[in-house]
Amino acid sequence: MSIFEEMSSFLQQGRAPKVKELVSQALENGEDPKRILEEGLLAGMAVIGAKFKNNEVYVPEVLIAARAMNAGMEVLKPALASGNVKAIGKAILGTVKGDLHDIGKNLVKIMLEGKGIEVIDLGTDVPPEKFIQAAIDNDAKIVAASALLTTTMGVMKDVVDKALEMGVRDKVAIMVGGAPVTENFKDSIGADYYAPDAASAADVAYGILTA
Ligand code: B1M
């Protein structure tokens, strides 16, 4: 079994200390951090996701796998966001109200920080006005909202509406993403940008701040 397969397997079992240990070991072996992320951690989460969908595992198993994923990401983060990059601007980031999924959001944060963007992470279950108020308070040019549920992606429209209502729609670029979100959905709610994954989100944000 390769170190990536082992990592994926321990992640699926929710064994956070083992996942952390293997991520450290892989980094020491000189493995590419992106490969560790994709072939180890995300591969494990993909298996859990498929099993969850088929009712082969349930919320508690998914939760402990998610904790193991976040534990592995903690070790991997410095390697992913390497380099002493100068801050080029600020972004407000959060998962929308009603939604507690934060693994993708955390990945977006790491990738944005890797591009020299200061990220103000509001966490999960964030109400629309909190996104916009944070943008105003911190003079941030980007509001980045994540949603993983079809039942919460509609809150992204409320974020756009709040920006209008609070008079800052022309001052903030609103970027949306997350598994159920699409380019068409972004257009339908009047947001500015959509990114399918964390690395693209970082490219988009970098483009906005350096335009
Ligand atoms: Co949830 N869950 N979950 N869950 N969960 C999904 C999303 C689901 C698809 C599973 C399924 O049924 N197949 C399903 C949603 C169905 C739907 O709406 N269509 C679902 C459900 C139903 C639920 C509950 C309702 C289950 C229940 O209680 N009955 C419940 C809801 C709780 C709530 O939020 N209110 C729930 C709970 C949970 C846990 C708490 C157990 C756990 C979350 C733990 C945590 O995040 N700390 C969990 C998990 C882990 C998942 C799955 C298995 C994995 C999600 C994940 O982390 N993927 C997920 C199934 C799946 O996705 N296959 C599922 C890895 C992550 C890296 O990917 O977040 O997509 P993702 O991020 C990607 C891109 O989307 C993108 O970048 C990342 C990759 O680079 N991206 C952005 C994300 N945000 C972005 C923002 C951007 C740009 C890109 O710009 C701003």
Residues whose N, C-alpha, C, O or C-beta is under 5 A from the ligand:
A	BS01	B1M	M45 I48 G49 F52 K53 V59 V62 L63 A66 G98 D99 L100 H101 D102 I103 G104 K105 L107 V108 A144 A145 S146 L148 L149 T150 T151 M175 V176 G177 G178 A179 A195 P196 D197 A198 A199 A201
